[in-house]
Amino acid sequence: MVKLVCALVGVKGNAFSVKIDASELVDDLKKAIKKEKEKTITCDARKLELFLATKGNSWLQDDDPAALQLEEGGIHEDIQAVIDGEKMKATKSCFACGTDSGFKIFNCDPFKETFHRDFSNGGIGIVEMLFRCNILALVGGGRNPRYPPNKVMIWDDHQSRNIGELSFRSEVKAVKLRRDRVVVVLQNKIYVYNFADLKLVDHIETIANPKGLCALCPSSSNTVLACPGVSRGTVRIELYDLRKTTLITAHEAELSQICLNLEGTRLATSSDKGTLIRVFDTHSGQIMQELRRGADRAEIYSICFSPNSQLLACSSDKGTVHIFALTAEGSGTNGTFSTEQSSIAPAQQVHAAATTVAAPYSARGGEDDGTENSKSSFSFMRGFLPKYFSSEWSFAQFRVPETRTICAFGAEKNTIVVVGADGSFYKAVFDANGECQNTSYSKFIHSDEDE
């Protein structure tokens, strides 16, 4: 099986162009397709087999259907999705975790460890994957960090070496990757780099950001970044393709989580109160929906959109994963609920753009399957009673132990997966009536590996 580090630069029909880095395989590849002097090559995708399968190098096992199909001259649908600039299907979803001696990578469906890397001299605190690629961003961590906490190392696991390094004056809080960008989050700044040459393309001032809050749209067709603004409860959205910045006052309290959907068209936010989640349109700053997790304060650990943006889920320190139905249009307001005493201010448009007005509010999700959020029986009196009575509640809930968790929608329809900091992995199935049942449990880190 032959693989090559490369970067996709264009797609046309069944052919695509790719810029390839220095490698022992480059000369052989160029000779094979008779493009020996060109740095950027164009050829039939089917002739490349595993050379250029996934823009970087995918962890494809020898018995993987995608690998077998490529070896036979075909293009597997998951590989084609990447070639077309789309996010890999959920059937290929995976997650990574750092350990005191390296990192591990797990497939979610079916759940299994697919790869691990052990270092002889230290642990990893932050692991960020470039989709299912062999390129990762690593930051030292654990009892004996392999790298200083102020450095980001770009690691190529096929070459078993670092191919890039970024150093800062303060501790790195988070790293986000996509095929053309590296985003590094510090306490009060965010730096955006071009992936190919690690040249700085933008830097953003933020309010104190100890959690490293930042969201980067993975879609190659839309370059969107969301991060805290310079004042409490505000979110800054950078629409790089449009050269436009949107500022939203999302909450009165400090932000606790922010999340973008796959296309970068929707933003979900929560505050440290943990009672409400608000969904905004990223272009206009218009608030689309307000969802209530509960009445008591809670720390929301994670928020995620479903791939089709018709559902949203969140996990918190209460040990409950909530699943909400999202509307296709929204409430028809611009950054505020006109019928309620809301503190949300209108969005500020920087570099200007027209504001659109959405269609009337509906609690029904995008699919016409009867999925609908719960509402108070007093919701018809919104504007006269406190907001609590007009809130939308989750239509399905799933209980897990009260440990720090992240959640994501699974490969199969109406499934959710939850990964815990205690090394637990859960998978549950839910229906439109709110029934939610645990179908799978695994332990991927045991007590002797816990940090």
C-alpha positions as CSV (number, residue, x, y, z in Angstrom):
1,M,0.0,0.0,0.0
2,V,1.6,3.3,-1.1
3,K,0.7,6.6,0.3
4,L,1.9,10.2,-0.2
5,V,1.6,13.5,1.6
6,C,-0.3,15.9,-0.6
7,A,-2.8,18.9,-0.6
8,L,-5.8,19.1,-2.8
9,V,-5.9,22.3,-4.9
10,G,-8.7,21.7,-7.4
11,V,-11.4,19.3,-8.6
12,K,-12.9,19.0,-12.1
13,G,-15.0,16.0,-13.0
14,N,-13.2,12.8,-12.3
15,A,-9.8,14.4,-12.1
16,F,-8.3,16.5,-9.4
17,S,-5.2,18.6,-8.9
18,V,-2.9,18.1,-6.0
19,K,0.3,19.8,-4.7
20,I,2.8,17.2,-3.4
21,D,5.5,17.7,-0.9
22,A,9.0,16.4,-1.0
23,S,9.0,12.6,-0.7
24,E,10.9,9.5,-1.9
25,L,7.7,8.6,-3.7
26,V,7.3,11.9,-5.6
27,D,9.6,11.0,-8.5
28,D,8.0,7.6,-9.0
29,L,4.6,9.1,-9.0
30,K,5.6,11.9,-11.5
31,K,7.1,9.3,-13.8
32,A,4.1,7.1,-13.6
33,I,1.8,9.9,-14.8
34,K,4.4,11.6,-17.0
35,K,4.4,14.9,-15.1
36,E,8.0,14.9,-13.9
37,K,8.7,18.7,-13.9
38,E,5.4,19.9,-12.4
39,K,4.9,20.8,-8.7
40,T,1.1,20.6,-9.2
41,I,-0.2,17.6,-11.1
42,T,-3.6,16.8,-12.5
43,C,-4.6,13.2,-13.3
44,D,-7.5,10.7,-13.2
45,A,-8.4,10.0,-9.6
46,R,-8.9,6.3,-10.3
47,K,-5.3,5.8,-11.5
48,L,-3.8,7.1,-8.2
49,E,-5.2,4.3,-6.1
50,L,-4.0,5.0,-2.5
51,F,-1.4,7.6,-3.6
52,L,-3.8,10.6,-3.2
53,A,-6.8,9.0,-1.5
54,T,-7.6,11.6,1.2
55,K,-5.6,14.8,0.7
56,G,-3.3,13.6,3.4
57,N,-2.7,10.0,4.4
58,S,-5.7,8.2,5.8
59,W,-5.4,5.4,8.3
60,L,-6.8,2.7,6.0
61,Q,-6.3,-0.8,7.2
62,D,-5.5,-3.5,4.6
63,D,-9.0,-5.0,5.0
64,D,-10.8,-1.6,4.9
65,P,-13.5,-1.6,2.2
66,A,-12.2,1.7,1.0
67,A,-8.7,0.4,0.6
68,L,-9.8,-2.7,-1.2
69,Q,-12.0,-0.8,-3.6
70,L,-9.2,1.7,-4.3
71,E,-6.8,-1.1,-5.0
72,E,-9.3,-2.5,-7.5
73,G,-9.4,0.8,-9.3
74,G,-12.6,2.2,-7.8
75,I,-13.3,5.2,-5.5
76,H,-15.0,4.4,-2.3
77,E,-17.8,6.9,-1.4
78,D,-16.0,8.0,1.8
79,I,-12.9,8.8,-0.3
80,Q,-14.9,10.5,-3.0
81,A,-16.5,12.7,-0.3
82,V,-13.1,13.9,0.8
83,I,-12.1,14.5,-2.9
84,D,-15.2,16.5,-3.3
85,G,-14.3,18.7,-0.4
86,E,-16.9,17.3,2.0
87,K,-16.4,16.1,5.5
88,M,-15.8,12.3,5.8
89,K,-19.0,10.4,6.5
90,A,-19.8,9.5,10.1
91,T,-19.0,5.9,9.4
92,K,-15.4,7.0,9.4
93,S,-15.6,9.1,12.5
94,C,-12.9,8.7,15.2
95,F,-11.4,10.5,18.1
96,A,-7.9,10.8,19.6
97,C,-6.7,11.1,23.2
98,G,-3.4,12.0,24.7
99,T,-1.7,9.7,27.3
100,D,1.3,9.9,29.6
101,S,3.3,8.2,26.9
102,G,1.8,9.3,23.6
103,F,-1.6,9.2,22.0
104,K,-4.3,6.8,20.9
105,I,-6.8,6.9,18.0
106,F,-10.2,5.1,18.2
107,N,-12.9,4.4,15.6
108,C,-16.4,5.2,16.8
109,D,-18.5,2.9,14.8
110,P,-17.7,0.1,15.4
111,F,-15.8,1.1,18.5
112,K,-12.2,-0.1,18.5
113,E,-8.7,1.2,18.9
114,T,-7.2,1.8,15.4
115,F,-3.8,3.1,16.2
116,H,-1.5,4.2,19.1
117,R,1.8,5.9,19.3
118,D,4.1,5.5,22.3
119,F,6.9,7.9,22.9
120,S,9.9,7.0,25.2
121,N,10.2,10.5,26.6
122,G,6.9,12.1,27.6
123,G,3.2,12.5,27.3
124,I,0.8,14.4,25.1
125,G,-1.9,16.8,26.5
126,I,-3.6,18.0,23.3
127,V,-4.1,15.8,20.1
128,E,-5.8,17.3,17.1
129,M,-6.4,15.2,14.0
130,L,-6.7,16.4,10.4
131,F,-9.8,14.3,9.7
132,R,-8.6,10.7,9.4
133,C,-5.2,11.8,8.2
134,N,-1.7,10.8,9.5
135,I,-1.0,14.5,10.2
136,L,-1.7,15.6,13.8
137,A,-1.1,18.6,16.0
138,L,0.5,17.7,19.3
139,V,1.0,19.7,22.5
140,G,2.9,18.2,25.5
141,G,1.0,17.3,28.6
142,G,0.7,14.8,31.5
143,R,3.1,14.1,34.3
144,N,6.1,14.4,32.0
145,P,5.3,16.4,28.9
146,R,7.1,15.4,25.7
147,Y,6.9,19.0,24.4
148,P,6.7,22.4,26.2
149,P,3.1,23.6,26.8
150,N,3.8,26.7,24.7
151,K,4.6,24.8,21.5
152,V,2.5,23.1,18.8
153,M,4.2,20.3,16.9
154,I,2.9,19.2,13.5
155,W,3.5,15.4,13.6
156,D,3.5,13.2,10.5
157,D,3.0,9.7,11.8
158,H,3.9,8.0,8.6
159,Q,7.3,9.6,8.8
160,S,7.4,9.3,12.6
161,R,8.7,12.8,12.9
162,N,7.7,16.4,13.4
163,I,7.3,18.3,10.1
164,G,6.5,21.7,11.6
165,E,6.7,23.7,14.9
166,L,4.9,26.8,16.2
167,S,6.2,28.5,19.4
168,F,4.4,31.0,21.6
169,R,5.1,33.1,24.7
170,S,2.3,31.5,26.7
171,E,0.5,28.2,27.1
172,V,-1.4,26.7,24.2
173,K,-5.1,26.2,25.2
174,A,-6.4,24.5,22.1
175,V,-5.5,23.7,18.4
176,K,-7.9,23.4,15.5
177,L,-7.0,21.9,12.1
178,R,-8.5,21.8,8.6
179,R,-6.8,21.0,5.4
180,D,-5.7,24.6,4.7
181,R,-5.5,26.1,8.2
182,V,-3.9,25.7,11.6
183,V,-5.6,27.6,14.4
184,V,-3.8,28.0,17.8
185,V,-5.7,29.3,20.8
186,L,-3.9,31.1,23.7
187,Q,-5.3,32.8,26.8
188,N,-6.0,36.1,25.1
189,K,-5.1,35.6,21.4
190,I,-5.9,33.3,18.5
191,Y,-3.4,32.8,15.7
192,V,-4.4,31.5,12.2
193,Y,-1.8,29.9,10.0
194,N,-1.7,28.6,6.4
195,F,-1.2,24.8,6.7
196,A,1.0,24.4,3.7
197,D,3.8,26.8,4.9
198,L,2.8,27.7,8.4
199,K,2.7,31.4,7.5
200,L,0.6,33.6,9.8
201,V,-2.6,34.8,8.0
202,D,-4.5,36.3,10.9
203,H,-4.4,37.0,14.7
204,I,-7.4,37.8,16.9
205,E,-7.6,39.4,20.3
206,T,-10.0,37.8,22.7
207,I,-11.2,38.1,26.3
208,A,-9.5,35.7,28.7
209,N,-10.1,32.3,27.3
210,P,-8.8,29.6,29.7
211,K,-11.0,26.9,28.1
212,G,-9.5,27.6,24.7
213,L,-12.9,28.1,23.1
214,C,-12.8,28.2,19.3
215,A,-14.7,26.6,16.5
216,L,-13.4,26.1,12.9
217,C,-15.7,25.1,10.1
218,P,-14.3,21.8,8.5
219,S,-16.0,22.3,5.1
220,S,-13.5,23.4,2.4
221,S,-16.3,25.4,0.7
222,N,-16.7,27.8,3.6
223,T,-13.9,29.2,5.8
224,V,-15.5,30.2,9.1
225,L,-14.0,30.7,12.5
226,A,-15.9,31.5,15.7
227,C,-14.2,32.6,19.0
228,P,-14.9,34.7,22.1
229,G,-14.9,38.5,21.5
230,V,-13.2,41.1,23.7
231,S,-16.1,41.5,26.1
232,R,-18.0,39.0,28.3
233,G,-20.6,36.8,26.5
234,T,-19.7,38.0,23.0
235,V,-18.8,35.8,20.0
236,R,-16.7,36.9,17.0
237,I,-17.3,35.2,13.7
238,E,-14.8,35.5,11.0
239,L,-16.3,34.8,7.5
240,Y,-12.9,34.7,5.7
241,D,-14.3,33.9,2.2
242,L,-16.6,37.0,2.4
243,R,-14.0,39.1,4.2
244,K,-16.6,39.9,6.8
245,T,-16.7,39.8,10.6
246,T,-19.9,39.4,12.7
247,L,-20.0,40.2,16.4
248,I,-22.8,38.7,18.5
249,T,-23.7,39.4,22.1
250,A,-24.8,35.9,22.8
251,H,-25.1,35.9,26.6
252,E,-24.7,38.2,29.6
253,A,-22.5,35.6,31.5
254,E,-19.2,34.2,30.4
255,L,-19.2,31.8,27.4
256,S,-18.8,28.1,28.3
257,Q,-19.1,26.5,24.8
258,I,-19.3,27.5,21.1
259,C,-19.9,25.2,18.2
260,L,-20.2,25.6,14.4
261,N,-22.2,23.3,12.2
262,L,-20.6,21.4,9.3
263,E,-21.3,24.2,6.7
264,G,-20.4,27.0,9.0
265,T,-23.8,28.6,8.7
266,R,-25.0,28.1,12.3
267,L,-23.4,28.9,15.6
268,A,-24.5,27.4,18.9
269,T,-23.4,29.0,22.2
270,S,-23.8,28.4,26.0
271,S,-22.8,30.4,29.0
272,D,-21.4,29.4,32.4
273,K,-25.0,29.4,33.8
274,G,-25.6,26.4,31.6
275,T,-29.3,26.7,31.4
276,L,-29.7,27.9,27.8
277,I,-28.2,27.2,24.4
278,R,-28.7,29.7,21.6
279,V,-28.4,29.1,17.9
280,F,-27.4,31.9,15.5
281,D,-27.1,32.5,11.8
282,T,-23.4,33.2,11.2
283,H,-23.9,35.5,8.3
284,S,-26.5,37.8,9.7
285,G,-26.0,37.3,13.4
286,Q,-29.7,36.6,13.7
287,I,-30.8,34.3,16.5
288,M,-32.6,31.3,15.2
289,Q,-33.6,29.4,18.3
290,E,-33.2,29.3,22.1
291,L,-33.1,25.9,23.7
292,R,-33.3,25.2,27.5
293,R,-31.1,22.5,29.0
294,G,-32.7,22.9,32.4
295,A,-33.5,25.2,35.2
296,D,-30.5,24.7,37.5
297,R,-27.0,25.9,36.8
298,A,-24.7,23.5,35.1
299,E,-21.4,23.3,33.3
300,I,-22.0,22.4,29.7
301,Y,-19.1,20.3,28.5
302,S,-19.9,20.0,24.8
303,I,-22.3,21.0,22.1
304,C,-22.6,19.4,18.7
305,F,-24.7,19.7,15.5
306,S,-25.9,16.6,13.6
307,P,-24.3,16.4,10.1
308,N,-27.5,17.7,8.5
309,S,-27.9,20.5,11.1
310,Q,-31.4,19.2,12.0
311,L,-30.5,18.2,15.5
312,L,-28.3,19.5,18.3
313,A,-27.0,17.7,21.4
314,C,-25.2,18.9,24.6
315,S,-23.6,17.2,27.6
316,S,-23.0,18.7,31.0
317,D,-21.9,18.0,34.6
318,K,-25.4,16.9,35.4
319,G,-24.8,13.6,33.6
320,T,-27.5,14.1,31.0
321,V,-27.1,14.3,27.3
322,H,-29.9,16.4,25.8
323,I,-31.0,16.2,22.2
324,F,-33.0,19.0,20.5
325,A,-34.7,19.4,17.2
326,L,-33.6,22.5,15.2
327,T,-35.8,24.6,13.0
328,A,-35.0,25.1,9.3
329,E,-35.7,28.8,9.5
330,G,-35.7,30.3,13.0
331,S,-37.6,32.8,15.0
332,G,-37.4,35.7,12.5
333,T,-35.6,38.0,14.9
334,N,-32.2,39.7,14.5
335,G,-30.2,38.9,17.6
336,T,-33.1,39.4,20.0
337,F,-36.5,37.9,20.9
338,S,-38.9,40.8,20.3
339,T,-41.6,39.1,22.3
340,E,-39.5,38.5,25.4
341,Q,-37.4,40.4,27.8
342,S,-34.1,39.1,26.4
343,S,-30.7,40.5,27.0
344,I,-29.4,39.5,23.6
345,A,-28.2,42.5,21.6
346,P,-28.5,42.8,17.9
347,A,-25.6,41.5,15.9
348,Q,-23.0,44.0,14.8
349,Q,-21.9,43.7,11.1
350,V,-18.3,44.6,10.4
351,H,-17.4,45.0,6.8
352,A,-21.1,45.2,6.2
353,A,-23.7,42.9,4.7
354,A,-27.4,42.8,4.3
355,T,-29.5,41.2,7.1
356,T,-32.1,38.6,6.2
357,V,-35.3,38.0,8.0
358,A,-36.2,34.4,8.6
359,A,-39.6,32.7,8.3
360,P,-41.9,32.4,11.3
361,Y,-40.8,30.3,14.2
362,S,-41.4,26.6,14.3
363,A,-40.4,24.0,16.9
364,R,-40.3,21.2,14.4
365,G,-36.9,19.8,13.2
366,G,-35.7,19.8,9.6
367,E,-37.0,16.3,8.8
368,D,-40.7,15.8,8.7
369,D,-40.6,12.8,11.1
370,G,-42.6,14.2,14.0
371,T,-39.5,15.2,16.0
372,E,-40.4,18.1,18.1
373,N,-39.0,19.8,21.2
374,S,-41.0,19.8,24.4
375,K,-42.7,23.1,25.4
376,S,-44.5,24.4,28.4
377,S,-48.3,24.4,28.2
378,F,-48.0,28.2,28.9
379,S,-45.8,28.8,25.8
380,F,-48.7,30.4,24.0
381,M,-48.4,33.3,26.6
382,R,-44.8,34.1,25.7
383,G,-44.2,37.8,26.2
384,F,-46.4,37.9,29.3
385,L,-44.8,35.1,31.4
386,P,-41.1,34.6,32.3
387,K,-39.0,33.1,29.5
388,Y,-38.8,29.8,31.4
389,F,-42.4,29.1,30.3
390,S,-41.8,29.7,26.6
391,S,-38.6,27.7,26.3
392,E,-38.0,24.8,24.1
393,W,-36.8,21.7,26.0
394,S,-35.0,18.7,24.6
395,F,-37.1,15.9,23.1
396,A,-34.7,13.1,24.1
397,Q,-32.3,12.6,27.0
398,F,-29.5,10.1,27.7
399,R,-28.0,9.5,31.1
400,V,-24.2,8.9,31.7
401,P,-22.0,9.1,34.8
402,E,-21.2,12.7,35.9
403,T,-17.8,12.9,34.4
404,R,-16.4,15.4,31.8
405,T,-17.8,14.3,28.4
406,I,-18.0,15.2,24.8
407,C,-20.9,14.1,22.6
408,A,-21.4,13.6,18.8
409,F,-24.0,12.2,16.5
410,G,-23.2,8.6,15.4
411,A,-22.9,7.0,12.0
412,E,-26.4,5.5,12.0
413,K,-29.5,7.6,12.0
414,N,-30.8,8.7,15.4
415,T,-27.7,7.6,17.3
416,I,-25.4,9.5,19.6
417,V,-22.0,8.7,21.0
418,V,-20.5,10.0,24.2
419,V,-16.8,9.9,25.2
420,G,-15.9,10.4,28.9
421,A,-12.7,11.7,30.4
422,D,-12.8,8.6,32.6
423,G,-12.1,6.5,29.5
424,S,-15.7,5.5,28.9
425,F,-17.5,5.3,25.5
426,Y,-21.3,5.1,25.1
427,K,-23.6,4.8,22.2
428,A,-27.3,5.3,22.4
429,V,-30.2,5.2,19.9
430,F,-33.2,7.6,20.2
431,D,-36.5,8.1,18.4
432,A,-38.8,11.0,17.7
433,N,-41.0,10.2,20.8
434,G,-38.0,10.8,23.1
435,E,-37.2,7.2,23.8
436,C,-33.4,6.9,24.3
437,Q,-31.6,3.6,25.0
438,N,-28.0,2.8,25.6
439,T,-26.8,0.2,23.1
440,S,-23.1,0.0,23.6
441,Y,-20.5,0.7,26.4
442,S,-16.7,0.4,26.3
443,K,-13.7,1.4,28.4
444,F,-10.8,2.7,26.3
445,I,-8.5,3.9,29.1
446,H,-8.1,1.9,32.2
447,S,-7.0,3.0,35.7
448,D,-3.3,2.5,35.2
449,E,-3.5,4.8,32.2
450,D,-5.7,7.5,33.7
451,E,-4.0,10.8,34.3
